[in-house]
Amino acid sequence: MIFIPYTDEKEEIMNIQKIQNSEYAIVRMTNTMMRKNNTDCNGFFRTMLKKMNIVDYEKLDHGKENGVMTQALFILPEYSKLIDMNFYIVNGKRGDRRWSFYGLSKCCREGEICEGDLIYFSTYEKVDGKKCLFIINLTRNTPSIDYISSQIGIDTVNQAFDMIKDDLKRIVQKNTFVPNVKGKGKESPKDVGETLEHEMKVETNNRKDGDIEGVLELKGKGSKSTKDTLLTLRPSFEGTYIEEVEPNDKHRVKVFPLIYGYDSEKHPKCKDLYITIGCQDAPQNKHGFYLVVDEVKNIVKLMGPGRKTKKDEMTAFWTFDALEEALNKKHRATLWITADKKVINDTVMYNYKRIEFSRSPKFSTFISLIKSGEVTYDWRGHTSTSEKYVGVNKGNAWRIKPRSRKELFGSLEVVEFE
């Protein structure tokens, strides 16, 4: 059954998510649910319970007595109380997945839960690291955000944002241009982000997780619609020509330009490979490289010119699992900060103007955006032809067109300061 919140209930969900952005399930209480107290556990609820290591229905035996008992914190406007819940599979061929809410009849008598109320179930992390359930009535008896946070705390993403909120406010509201931290000279795409990190006193890094406390990523961008960098992840080379010519995996990225690159004009005795690689219908380079999604093997192939035949072949690949892990780790939450720029005395100046906030991306959308050419891969580097394994990698990365950012992340919230 799909439960759709009303406008005021949606607002309450958004408010809760601002302090605890965990996955959640909602249930609209019917007369039958309240009388029988053996509600079906829908797919969203089951998925959340499994991810949080609370209940895995696939491992349960049939029978109420074989269910998993756990306590949930029911948060009301002026007090909270622990509720015993049982998650179980009923006897019989159908094996319906159910849950029971002990003390439900008393909650009804006291007006804490009524027929038609939308109930919110989610999780929070206790001091010992254990995930626990909490419950909020979104229709009536809804507690204030301050009281909710006093009971379950604020998640790590919101804590990280609170740490930098004053710095962000200072940078955005001062409405002045600041010089490129690199100094004079030609601008690089990463300069706008590194200057922002310098202004915020954040150490410039190449972390695989977020810049702030490992959970919040900062992305500074110029106001022009250049692509957004999503993540860096080296490909795998098993079963490719690169594996044949280079047995040591750690050297294969540097060998790649030697095999598939072109003579460098800027770097003597080097092979360059500076290309953008898109889908087959829009490869975005003239060197024969393109991306193919293989949903049978669950990999993204980097196709290129064959070394032994004229037929295109797989030159490298990424597994779905590796891409999904890297994407979610890097973008658990992201602040996209846009800047205007101008040049004064050969120095690029930035004025940071707009901040947008996004949460976890949708991996299935990421894959579909590769297919459509909205997400591409950039190979940026060169390798010496005279000195073994000497070269420069300037940030091989997956990038997305700004117009598809909202599609990937589901929503973008403009951050405003009072």
PAVEX-952496 format. One record per atom (N, C-alpha, C): x, y, z. Coordinates in steps of 0.05 Angstrom, whole numbers, plus 5000, padded with zeros to 4 digits. Layout:
<pts>
XYZ/...
</pts>
This chain:
<pts>
501749765000/500050005000/501850255000/501150454983/502650704981/501250914998/502651035016/501551245033/502551515024/500751695017/501551955006/501052175028/503052315035/502652525056/501252775044/499752905061/498553165054/500653375056/499953615047/501953835045/503253895072/501553915094/502653975120/504453745130/503653495123/505253265131/507953255116/507853335091/510353355075/512353555088/511253775097/512953975110/514253865136/512653705151/513853585175/516053395168/515653235147/517753055138/520253205130/519953415115/522253575107/523753685131/522253775152/523453885176/525053665191/523853435193/525253205207/527853135192/527653125165/529953055149/532253245151/531653495159/533753695163/535553625187/534553475206/536253405229/536953105229/535352935217/535952645214/535152555186/537152545169/536552485141/536752185135/535752025153/535751735149/533451655131/533651415119/531351315104/529051285123/526651295112/524251285129/521951135115/520051065131/517550945120/515251085134/513051105119/510651235130/508251045127/506451055147/504050875147/501651045156/499551045139/497051175146/495350975162/494751045186/493350855204/490350835197/489450585191/486650535185/485350415209/482650405207/481150285229/481949995234/482349845211/483149565213/485849535226/487749695219/490449695231/490249735261/488649925269/488449985298/486949775314/485049645301/483649425315/485249175317/486449095295/487848835294/490748855302/492049085298/494849125306/496648915294/496348865269/498148675254/498548785226/499749005224/499949155198/501949035179/501349025153/503248935133/505649115134/508048995131/510549145130/511249175101/510849415090/511149465061/514149455054/514649455028/517349425018/519249635027/518349895028/520050115037/520950065066/518949985083/519549935111/521449705114/521049485099/522849255101/525649325093/525849475071/528549555061/530049715081/528649915094/529850085114/530849915138/529149735147/529749565170/532249395165/532349285140/534649115133/537149275131/537049515118/539449675115/540649765142/538849815161/539649905187/540349685206/540349435196/540949195212/539149165236/536649235232/534649195254/533148935250/532048895225/530548645219/531048575190/531648325185/531848215158/529748005155/527448075142/525247885140/525947635126/528047645108/528847405093/529947185111/530747265135/532047075153/530046975175/527547075174/525647005195/524146745189/523646585209/521846355207/519046455210/517146295200/514246375202/513346355231/511446525238/510346515265/511046765281/509046875295/509447115310/511547085332/511646835342/513646775364/516446775354/516846765327/519546765315/520347045305/518847245311/519347515302/521647645317/522347875309/524448035322/523148255338/523748255364/522648455382/524748685384/523848925382/525649155386/524049385398/525449585409/524049815420/524450055401/522350205400/522350455384/521750685402/522950915397/522451155413/520251315400/517951325414/515651485404/515851765415/516351955397/516852235405/514352395402/513352505425/510952675425/511752955432/509853145433/510653425436/512153495462/511453355484/512653425510/514053195524/513852965513/515152735525/515652515503/517352325510/517852095492/517451845509/516851625495/516551375509/517451145491/518450935503/519350695488/516950515483/516750425458/514650255449/515849985440/514849765449/515649505440/514349445413/516049355394/514949275368/515948995361/514248855347/514948585338/514648575307/516748485294/516748455265/516848155259/514948055244/514747765241/513347685214/513447425208/512047315185/509847135195/507447175184/505147015194/505446725184/504146545198/503946275189/502246255164/502646045149/500946015125/502646035100/501445955077/502945945052/503846225042/502146425047/502846695037/505146815051/505346755077/507546865092/507747165092/505547295098/505447595099/507447705119/508747915112/510648055131/509048255147/509148235173/507548415190/509248535212/507948745225/509148855249/506848925268/507448915294/505548985315/506749195333/505049375343/505749605358/504449565386/506049475405/504949415432/504149665446/501749665458/500749905471/499250085453/498649995428/497250165409/494550245419/493050065431/490350135441/490450355461/492450345479/492750555499/493350825485/495150815465/495751065450/493251185438/491451005428/488951095416/487151225437/486951095460/485151195481/486151475490/488751515491/489851765501/490151975479/489251905454/489252095432/492052145420/493951975426/496652015414/496751925385/495051725378/494851635351/491851585345/490951685323/488051655315/487851545287/485551445280/485051355253/485551575233/486951505212/487651705191/490251845195/491551805218/494151935223/496351805207/498251975198/500551875183/502851845202/503951605205/506051555224/508651515210/510751645220/513451655208/515251475224/516551285210/518451105223/521251155210/523251195227/525951225217/527851135238/530451185233/532551085252/534351315260/535551285283/537651465292/539851295305/542151415308/544451275318/544951355347/545051155365/545651215393/548651245397/549451325421/552251385427/553951135422/552950905427/554450655423/554550565394/553450725376/553450665347/551150495338/549450405356/547250235348/544950395336/543850285314/541550415301/538950335315/537350535321/534750485335/532550625320/530150525323/527750635311/526750875327/525551065312/523951275326/521451315310/519351405324/516651435312/515651715318/514351835297/513152105300/510452105286/508452215299/505852255286/505952515271/505652495244/505852735227/503252895225/501052775234/498452895231/497553055255/498052945279/497353085304/499553015324/499653165346/501553125367/504453105356/504953275336/507653275324/509553455341/511753345350/513653505366/515153715350/516253915364/517854115351/520553995343/521754135324/524454035314/526454045337/526254255353/528154275376/527854045395/525353965400/524953745419/525853475406/525253445380/526153195366/529253175368/530653395362/533553385363/534553335391/533153425411/533953375439/533753075446/531952935432/531452655438/533252465422/533852535397/535352345379/537852475367/538352735374/540652855364/540452945334/542753035323/542853125296/544752945281/544052855257/545852675242/548452805234/550352645226/553052735221/553152945199/551452915179/551353105157/550653385167/548453395183/547653655193/549653765213/550953595228/553053685246/555353815230/556053685208/558153795191/557354065179/554854085171/553854335159/553854555180/553054495205/553054695226/555854795231/557854625228/560654705233/561554925214/560454925189/561455105169/559455325162/557155315174/554955505167/555855795169/557155865191/558056135195/560056225174/561856045167/563856115146/562456155119/560555985113/559056015087/557556275087/556256335109/554756585111/556556825107/558956815119/560857035117/561757075088/562356855075/563356865047/561256965028/558756855030/556656925012/555657215016/555357285041/554057545047/555957785045/558557735045/560357965043/560458075014/559557904994/559157994967/561558144956/563958024960/566358144948/567957934934/569658014916/571357834900/573857774916/574657514916/577157434929/578957314908/581557354911/583457264890/583856964890/584456864867/585156574863/587356504882/586956304898/589056224918/591656154905/591556074879/593955994864/595556244857/594356474857/595756714849/595256784820/597056934808/596757024780/597056794761/595956844736/596356654715/593756524706/594056344687/591756214675/590156054696/587556064694/585855924713/585555624705/585555454725/584955174722/582055124732/580754914722/577954864730/577654824760/579754714773/579554654802/580054904820/580955124808/581755364824/579455484839/576955484828/574755604841/574055454867/574255184865/573755024889/575955044910/578455044901/580655064920/580855334933/580055544919/579955804931/577755824953/575455694947/573355684967/574355534992/575655304988/576655155011/578655315027/580355475013/582255645026/580755855043/578755975032/577156175046/575856065071/575055805070/573755675092/575655525110/578255545103/580355415119/580055115120/579155005097/578954715093/581354625077/582654415087/585054325073/584354205046/585654305025/585154194998/586053904998/584353724986/584953444988/583853294963/584553044962/583452864942/582052624956/580552694977/579252484993/577252334976/576852084983/574751914970/572051964983/572052085007/569452155020/569252455020/567352565036/566752855035/568953025048/569153275040/571153455050/570953525079/568453545089/567953635117/567053385133/568753315152/568253085170/567652825155/568552815130/568152565114/565352525104/563552715109/560752675101/559652895083/560853125083/559753355068/561853445047/561053425022/562853505000/562353794992/564553944987/564354214977/565054214947/563354344931/563854374903/563554664895/565854794890/565755074881/565855074851/564155254838/563955264809/563755554800/564755594776/564255854763/561355864754/560356094748/557556124741/556856024713/558955984696/558455864670/557855564673/556455454654/555355184657/557454964649/559854974662/561754764658/560854514674/561954284666/561054034679/561954024708/560353884724/560953844753/562553584755/564653584771/566153344777/564653184798/564152934793/562752764813/564652604830/566552464817/568452294832/570752204814/572852124827/575051994813/575151704821/575451524802/575651244808/577151104785/579550994792/581150864771/579650624761/579850574735/578550334723/580050084729/578849854723/580149594724/580949524696/583049344694/584049274667/584248974662/583048814681/583148524677/581848444651/583148274635/582048184610/582448374587/584048584590/584448774569/587348764558/587848904536/590448914524/592449034544/591649234560/593349364579/594449154599/592748964607/593648754625/595848584612/595548534586/597548374572/600248504572/600348774568/602948904565/604148994591/602449014612/603449104638/602348924660/603948744671/602948554691/602448684718/603748904724/603349034750/601049234749/598949184763/596449344762/596949634769/598749694788/599049964797/600250154776/601450034755/602750194734/600850224709/598650094709/597050074684/595750344676/595050514695/593950774688/596050944673/598550924682/600651084668/601450954641/601050694638/601550564613/599450634592/597050684601/594750734583/595350944562/596351194570/596951394549/599151304530/601051134539/603151034521/601950864498/599850714505/598650544485/596650694468/594950854480/592750984466/592951284462/595151404472/595451694471/596651784445/597452044444/598552164420/600952334429/602752394410/605252544417/604452814429/605752874451/605253124466/606553364453/605153584451/606253834441/607553994464/606553954489/607454114512/609653964528/609653704527/611453544544/613253374526/615753454523/617553304505/617853014514/618052834494/618352554498/616152434516/613652524512/611352434527/609052374508/607352204517/604752144504/602552274520/600952434507/598652564521/596152394516/594252424536/591552324531/589652514548/588752714534/586852904547/584252904531/582452744539/579952704524/577552674543/575252754533/572652694546/571352464532/570252274547/569152034536/566252004544/564551994523/561651974528/560551714518/557951704515/556651454505/557251414475/556551184465/557251124437/555951314417/553551404423/552151594405/553351874406/554651934428/555852204432/558552164446/560552054432/563151994445/564752224455/564452464442/565652714451/568652714449/569852534433/572652544427/573152424399/575452484388/576052384360/578152154361/578452024384/580451824386/579251534388/576651514384/575351254383/574551134409/574451304430/573651194457/570651264462/569251084475/566551134484/565850944506/563651004520/562750844543/560350674536/560350424546/558150234541/557350124568/554750134574/553750014599/552949724593/554149534607/553549254604/551949164629/549349144626/547649084649/547548784655/548648624637/548848334642/551248274662/553448404656/555848364673/556048574695/554248774694/554248984714/556849144715/557649224691/560049384688/559549614668/561249814670/561350024649/563949994634/563749944608/566149894592/567250144580/569850174580/571150384565/572150264539/570650304518/571350194492/573250374477/575050244461/576950394446/577950234422/579850344407/580950214383/582249944389/581649744373/582949484377/585849494371/587449344387/590349344383/591149124363/589548914362/590248684345/588448664320/586048784322/584248784299/583149064296/581649104275/580349364271/577849404287/576949194300/574549194316/575049334343/573149504351/573349634377/573449414399/574849474421/575149284443/574949434470/574449284491/574449394518/577249444526/577849704533/580549774542/580749794572/578449834586/578349844615/575449824623/574849804649/572149794658/571849864687/569449924695/568749974723/566349794730/566449674754/564149514762/561949694774/559449614772/557249764784/557749804814/558649584827/558949594856/561049804864/563249814849/565350014856/564450294850/563050334828/561950604822/559950694842/558050514850/555950594869/557150654896/559150494905/560350554931/561850814930/563350874909/564851124907/563051364906/560851334890/558951564887/557551624913/556651424927/555251474953/557151564974/559651474974/561551564994/562351854990/562651934965/563452204959/561152404962/558752314956/556452504955/554252424975/555052344999/552952305019/551352565022/552752785021/551453045020/553353235007/552353424991/554153604976/553053884976/554854074980/554254364976/555454454950/553654544932/554554644905/554554944907/556955064906/557255354910/558155484885/556455664874/556955794848/558256074852/560156134835/561556394838/561656544812/561356814813/561956984791/564957034791/566157104768/568957154768/569757374749/571957494754/573157704737/576157684740/577657814721/580557814722/581558094727/583258124747/584558374754/587558334756/589058474740/592058454741/592958164737/591758034718/592457754711/591857554733/590057634752/589257454774/586157414772/585357164771/582457104771/581357154799/579057294800/577757364825/574957224826/574157124849/571656984852/569857124873/567257134866/565257234884/563157014887/563156874910/561356644915/558556734921/556656644905/553956764905/551756584914/551756334905/549356164909/550255884919/548655774938/549255514949/546855334946/547255094935/545254894933/546154644948/544254504960/544854284977/543454034966/544953814964/543853564954/544653334973/542953124973/543552884989/544452664970/544152414979/545252184965/544152164937/545852104917/544952074889/543651804885/542151774863/540851524856/542551384835/543551144842/545551014824/544250924798/541750844799/540450764774/540250994755/539851234766/539851484749/542651534738/544651494755/547451534746/548051364721/547151114722/547650934699/546151024674/543651114678/542051204655/543251454643/544451624660/545651874650/548251814635/549651594641/551951504625/550951424597/548751274597/547551184571/546751424554/545751634566/544751864550/546952064544/549352034555/551452214550/551552454569/549852464589/549852684608/552052654628/552852414634/555152354651/557352244633/559752364636/562052284619/564452234636/566552124623/569052074638/571352224624/572852364640/575152514629/577752374635/579352324615/582052224619/583952454615/585552524636/587252754636/590052684646/591952644627/594552584636/596552534614/599052514621/601152444601/603252274615/604652114598/606751934608/609151954591/611551944604/614051954589/614551704573/615651754549/616451524532/619251434536/620751594552/623651524556/624151434585/622651534604/622951454632/620651284641/621151044651/619050854657/617250954680/614650944674/612551014693/612751304704/614051474690/614051754697/611851904682/610152044696/608052184683/606352344702/604252474692/602452634708/599552564702/598052514723/595152474721/593852724732/592352864715/591253124724/588253104731/587452864740/584752834751/582852694732/583352434727/581452284712/578852264729/576652344718/574252374734/571652334719/569552254733/566852244723/565652524727/564352624706/563152894708/560352894696/558753084705/555953104697/555353384688/553553404668/552653664659/550853784680/551154044687/549554164708/546554134705/545554124681/542654104677/541553834687/543353634691/542453374700/543053324730/544153524743/544853484771/542353424788/540253574784/537753534800/536653254794/536853154770/535752894763/537352674778/539952714780/541652514793/541052504823/540852734836/540552744865/537652754875/535752764856/532952764865/531953034872/533453194886/532653464893/535053644899/534753904896/536854094903/535554314919/536554354943/535454554961/537254804961/536155034956/537655284957/538055354987/540555394995/541155465022/540955765025/539255855044/538856135049/539556195078/540756425083/541556505110/539756735119/538856725144/537156935155/538857175161/
</pts>
